[in-house]
Amino acid sequence: MTFENHLHDLGAAPFVADLVRDLATTRTLRTERQQDYVSVSPSPIGAIAVFAHRHRLEIAVRPELANVALVDVPGAELRKPTTATTYLVVREPVCERSREAVLRHAAAALDWRAGGPARSTHSQRRVTAAAEATRPVCPACNYEITPSGACGC
């Protein structure tokens, strides 16, 4: 399914669908339809950057930049499920008043998540077979070489 199908199936408000469409013009996206949202992640790999709900967006922001995001998008709220995870919550009237800033933060979230860990939740791991295959292997012991350079030798 395409992101358009996912958004239609969700019944996303026009402002939500329009923002995801605009993101798709500048970034390569991967979307997945969940029970009450569409997850938007960088493609081919990366954690969820935007949760597109029917009537709101939740945009991942670096915790240290959360207050800057609130200044950029007046009326938005912050949701902090963990100390390492912060989301900028944007509803329709706020998005209409600060659309360019919302789009800028959503694009920044995709860029940030593309370079971060490949997981979004404790139970979901998003690593492609190609990424798995590129990990270096020690020629002597055939074990993966860790980031620190260690292997099974």
Phi and psi in degrees as GROMACS dihedral restraints (atoms count N, CA, C in turn):
[ dihedral_restraints ]
;  ai    aj    ak    al  type     phi  dphi    fc
    3     4     5     6     1   -89.3    20    10
    4     5     6     7     1   167.0    20    10
    6     7     8     9     1   -61.6    20    10
    7     8     9    10     1   -32.7    20    10
    9    10    11    12     1   -61.1    20    10
   10    11    12    13     1   -44.4    20    10
   12    13    14    15     1   -62.3    20    10
   13    14    15    16     1   -42.7    20    10
   15    16    17    18     1   -61.5    20    10
   16    17    18    19     1   -45.2    20    10
   18    19    20    21     1   -66.5    20    10
   19    20    21    22     1   -39.6    20    10
   21    22    23    24     1   -64.7    20    10
   22    23    24    25     1   -45.0    20    10
   24    25    26    27     1   -61.0    20    10
   25    26    27    28     1   -37.8    20    10
   27    28    29    30     1   -67.9    20    10
   28    29    30    31     1   -30.4    20    10
   30    31    32    33     1    78.8    20    10
   31    32    33    34     1    36.7    20    10
   33    34    35    36     1   -63.0    20    10
   34    35    36    37     1   140.6    20    10
   36    37    38    39     1   -61.1    20    10
   37    38    39    40     1   152.0    20    10
   39    40    41    42     1   -53.6    20    10
   40    41    42    43     1   -38.4    20    10
   42    43    44    45     1   -66.5    20    10
   43    44    45    46     1   -33.4    20    10
   45    46    47    48     1   -68.8    20    10
   46    47    48    49     1   -50.7    20    10
   48    49    50    51     1   -61.5    20    10
   49    50    51    52     1   -41.9    20    10
   51    52    53    54     1   -62.5    20    10
   52    53    54    55     1   -40.4    20    10
   54    55    56    57     1   -66.4    20    10
   55    56    57    58     1   -42.2    20    10
   57    58    59    60     1   -64.6    20    10
   58    59    60    61     1   -40.3    20    10
   60    61    62    63     1   -60.6    20    10
   61    62    63    64     1   -44.4    20    10
   63    64    65    66     1   -63.6    20    10
   64    65    66    67     1   -38.6    20    10
   66    67    68    69     1   -60.6    20    10
   67    68    69    70     1   -39.3    20    10
   69    70    71    72     1   -67.4    20    10
   70    71    72    73     1   -16.5    20    10
   72    73    74    75     1   -79.7    20    10
   73    74    75    76     1   -18.4    20    10
   75    76    77    78     1  -119.3    20    10
   76    77    78    79     1   -12.9    20    10
   78    79    80    81     1  -135.8    20    10
   79    80    81    82     1   155.8    20    10
   81    82    83    84     1   -91.7    20    10
   82    83    84    85     1   121.1    20    10
   84    85    86    87     1  -109.8    20    10
   85    86    87    88     1   155.6    20    10
   87    88    89    90     1  -125.4    20    10
   88    89    90    91     1   127.2    20    10
   90    91    92    93     1  -121.1    20    10
   91    92    93    94     1   149.8    20    10
   93    94    95    96     1  -137.4    20    10
   94    95    96    97     1   134.9    20    10
   96    97    98    99     1   -85.3    20    10
   97    98    99   100     1   122.4    20    10
   99   100   101   102     1  -110.3    20    10
  100   101   102   103     1  -176.5    20    10
  102   103   104   105     1   -58.0    20    10
  103   104   105   106     1   -49.7    20    10
  105   106   107   108     1  -125.9    20    10
  106   107   108   109     1    20.5    20    10
  108   109   110   111     1  -162.3    20    10
  109   110   111   112     1   170.4    20    10
  111   112   113   114     1  -115.4    20    10
  112   113   114   115     1   124.0    20    10
  114   115   116   117     1   -84.0    20    10
  115   116   117   118     1   139.5    20    10
  117   118   119   120     1  -121.4    20    10
  118   119   120   121     1   118.8    20    10
  120   121   122   123     1  -129.0    20    10
  121   122   123   124     1   159.3    20    10
  123   124   125   126     1   -69.2    20    10
  124   125   126   127     1   147.6    20    10
  126   127   128   129     1  -111.2    20    10
  127   128   129   130     1   139.8    20    10
  129   130   131   132     1   -90.9    20    10
  130   131   132   133     1   -11.6    20    10
  132   133   134   135     1  -145.8    20    10
  133   134   135   136     1   146.1    20    10
  135   136   137   138     1   149.2    20    10
  136   137   138   139     1   158.6    20    10
  138   139   140   141     1   -75.6    20    10
  139   140   141   142     1   165.6    20    10
  141   142   143   144     1   -62.2    20    10
  142   143   144   145     1   128.7    20    10
  144   145   146   147     1  -102.0    20    10
  145   146   147   148     1   -34.1    20    10
  147   148   149   150     1  -137.6    20    10
  148   149   150   151     1   132.2    20    10
  150   151   152   153     1  -101.9    20    10
  151   152   153   154     1   112.8    20    10
  153   154   155   156     1   -96.4    20    10
  154   155   156   157     1   102.4    20    10
  156   157   158   159     1   -89.6    20    10
  157   158   159   160     1   174.6    20    10
  159   160   161   162     1   -58.7    20    10
  160   161   162   163     1   -43.9    20    10
  162   163   164   165     1  -126.8    20    10
  163   164   165   166     1    19.2    20    10
  165   166   167   168     1  -161.4    20    10
  166   167   168   169     1   160.7    20    10
  168   169   170   171     1  -116.8    20    10
  169   170   171   172     1   141.9    20    10
  171   172   173   174     1  -121.7    20    10
  172   173   174   175     1   114.3    20    10
  174   175   176   177     1  -109.2    20    10
  175   176   177   178     1   124.8    20    10
  177   178   179   180     1   -65.8    20    10
  178   179   180   181     1   131.9    20    10
  180   181   182   183     1  -130.9    20    10
  181   182   183   184     1   148.8    20    10
  183   184   185   186     1   -62.3    20    10
  184   185   186   187     1   132.5    20    10
  186   187   188   189     1   -52.9    20    10
  187   188   189   190     1   -36.8    20    10
  189   190   191   192     1   -72.0    20    10
  190   191   192   193     1   -13.7    20    10
  192   193   194   195     1  -107.9    20    10
  193   194   195   196     1     6.2    20    10
  195   196   197   198     1   -60.9    20    10
  196   197   198   199     1   -42.8    20    10
  198   199   200   201     1   -67.7    20    10
  199   200   201   202     1   -32.7    20    10
  201   202   203   204     1   -63.7    20    10
  202   203   204   205     1   -41.7    20    10
  204   205   206   207     1   -62.1    20    10
  205   206   207   208     1   -39.0    20    10
  207   208   209   210     1   -64.5    20    10
  208   209   210   211     1   -36.1    20    10
  210   211   212   213     1   -69.8    20    10
  211   212   213   214     1   -40.7    20    10
  213   214   215   216     1   -66.2    20    10
  214   215   216   217     1   -31.3    20    10
  216   217   218   219     1  -125.2    20    10
  217   218   219   220     1    78.2    20    10
  219   220   221   222     1   -59.4    20    10
  220   221   222   223     1   133.3    20    10
  222   223   224   225     1    96.9    20    10
  223   224   225   226     1   -12.6    20    10
  225   226   227   228     1   -73.5    20    10
  226   227   228   229     1   165.3    20    10
  228   229   230   231     1  -123.5    20    10
  229   230   231   232     1   163.0    20    10
  231   232   233   234     1  -110.7    20    10
  232   233   234   235     1   140.3    20    10
  234   235   236   237     1  -121.8    20    10
  235   236   237   238     1   126.3    20    10
  237   238   239   240     1  -122.6    20    10
  238   239   240   241     1    84.4    20    10
  240   241   242   243     1   -67.4    20    10
  241   242   243   244     1   -27.6    20    10
  243   244   245   246     1  -142.6    20    10
  244   245   246   247     1   170.5    20    10
  246   247   248   249     1   -67.2    20    10
  247   248   249   250     1   -23.8    20    10
  249   250   251   252     1   -96.6    20    10
  250   251   252   253     1    -4.5    20    10
  252   253   254   255     1  -127.4    20    10
  253   254   255   256     1   125.0    20    10
  255   256   257   258     1  -134.6    20    10
  256   257   258   259     1   138.4    20    10
  258   259   260   261     1  -124.5    20    10
  259   260   261   262     1   136.8    20    10
  261   262   263   264     1   -87.8    20    10
  262   263   264   265     1   117.5    20    10
  264   265   266   267     1   -98.9    20    10
  265   266   267   268     1   121.2    20    10
  267   268   269   270     1  -124.3    20    10
  268   269   270   271     1   123.9    20    10
  270   271   272   273     1  -104.4    20    10
  271   272   273   274     1   171.2    20    10
  273   274   275   276     1   -52.8    20    10
  274   275   276   277     1   -53.8    20    10
  276   277   278   279     1   -61.9    20    10
  277   278   279   280     1   -35.3    20    10
  279   280   281   282     1   -67.2    20    10
  280   281   282   283     1   -43.6    20    10
  282   283   284   285     1   -62.7    20    10
  283   284   285   286     1   -41.0    20    10
  285   286   287   288     1   -63.7    20    10
  286   287   288   289     1   -37.4    20    10
  288   289   290   291     1   -75.0    20    10
  289   290   291   292     1   -30.0    20    10
  291   292   293   294     1  -129.6    20    10
  292   293   294   295     1    40.1    20    10
  294   295   296   297     1   -55.8    20    10
  295   296   297   298     1   -46.1    20    10
  297   298   299   300     1   -63.6    20    10
  298   299   300   301     1   -39.9    20    10
  300   301   302   303     1   -67.3    20    10
  301   302   303   304     1   -40.0    20    10
  303   304   305   306     1   -62.4    20    10
  304   305   306   307     1   -46.0    20    10
  306   307   308   309     1   -61.5    20    10
  307   308   309   310     1   -41.5    20    10
  309   310   311   312     1   -62.5    20    10
  310   311   312   313     1   -42.9    20    10
  312   313   314   315     1   -69.5    20    10
  313   314   315   316     1   -35.8    20    10
  315   316   317   318     1   -66.1    20    10
  316   317   318   319     1   -42.1    20    10
  318   319   320   321     1   -64.5    20    10
  319   320   321   322     1   -41.0    20    10
  321   322   323   324     1   -64.2    20    10
  322   323   324   325     1   -36.3    20    10
  324   325   326   327     1   -64.0    20    10
  325   326   327   328     1   -41.8    20    10
  327   328   329   330     1   -62.9    20    10
  328   329   330   331     1   -43.2    20    10
  330   331   332   333     1   -63.3    20    10
  331   332   333   334     1   -43.4    20    10
  333   334   335   336     1   -64.1    20    10
  334   335   336   337     1   -48.4    20    10
  336   337   338   339     1   -67.9    20    10
  337   338   339   340     1   -25.7    20    10
  339   340   341   342     1   -65.7    20    10
  340   341   342   343     1   -28.7    20    10
  342   343   344   345     1   -98.5    20    10
  343   344   345   346     1    -2.2    20    10
  345   346   347   348     1   -99.5    20    10
  346   347   348   349     1  -163.7    20    10
  348   349   350   351     1   -63.5    20    10
  349   350   351   352     1   151.9    20    10
  351   352   353   354     1   -89.9    20    10
  352   353   354   355     1    35.1    20    10
  354   355   356   357     1  -136.6    20    10
  355   356   357   358     1   149.3    20    10
  357   358   359   360     1  -114.6    20    10
  358   359   360   361     1   -32.7    20    10
  360   361   362   363     1  -136.4    20    10
  361   362   363   364     1   172.2    20    10
  363   364   365   366     1   -63.5    20    10
  364   365   366   367     1   -29.2    20    10
  366   367   368   369     1  -101.0    20    10
  367   368   369   370     1    -6.7    20    10
  369   370   371   372     1  -110.5    20    10
  370   371   372   373     1   130.3    20    10
  372   373   374   375     1  -124.2    20    10
  373   374   375   376     1   124.8    20    10
  375   376   377   378     1  -114.9    20    10
  376   377   378   379     1    81.4    20    10
  378   379   380   381     1  -125.7    20    10
  379   380   381   382     1   126.7    20    10
  381   382   383   384     1   -79.0    20    10
  382   383   384   385     1   161.0    20    10
  384   385   386   387     1   -61.6    20    10
  385   386   387   388     1   -34.8    20    10
  387   388   389   390     1   -63.9    20    10
  388   389   390   391     1   -41.3    20    10
  390   391   392   393     1   -66.0    20    10
  391   392   393   394     1   -40.4    20    10
  393   394   395   396     1   -60.9    20    10
  394   395   396   397     1   -40.5    20    10
  396   397   398   399     1   -71.0    20    10
  397   398   399   400     1   -18.6    20    10
  399   400   401   402     1   -89.0    20    10
  400   401   402   403     1    -0.8    20    10
  402   403   404   405     1   -70.8    20    10
  403   404   405   406     1   135.4    20    10
  405   406   407   408     1   -69.5    20    10
  406   407   408   409     1   145.7    20    10
  408   409   410   411     1  -122.7    20    10
  409   410   411   412     1   137.1    20    10
  411   412   413   414     1   -68.5    20    10
  412   413   414   415     1   127.5    20    10
  414   415   416   417     1   -69.6    20    10
  415   416   417   418     1   -21.2    20    10
  417   418   419   420     1   -83.0    20    10
  418   419   420   421     1   -42.1    20    10
  420   421   422   423     1  -115.7    20    10
  421   422   423   424     1    -7.7    20    10
  423   424   425   426     1    65.4    20    10
  424   425   426   427     1    19.6    20    10
  426   427   428   429     1   -94.5    20    10
  427   428   429   430     1   151.8    20    10
  429   430   431   432     1   -60.7    20    10
  430   431   432   433     1   142.3    20    10
  432   433   434   435     1   -88.5    20    10
  433   434   435   436     1   125.1    20    10
  435   436   437   438     1   -73.8    20    10
  436   437   438   439     1   165.6    20    10
  438   439   440   441     1   -56.1    20    10
  439   440   441   442     1   -27.4    20    10
  441   442   443   444     1   -81.7    20    10
  442   443   444   445     1    -5.8    20    10
  444   445   446   447     1    96.8    20    10
  445   446   447   448     1     2.5    20    10
  447   448   449   450     1   -83.9    20    10
  448   449   450   451     1   156.1    20    10
  450   451   452   453     1  -145.6    20    10
  451   452   453   454     1  -158.2    20    10
  453   454   455   456     1   -88.2    20    10
  454   455   456   457     1    -3.6    20    10
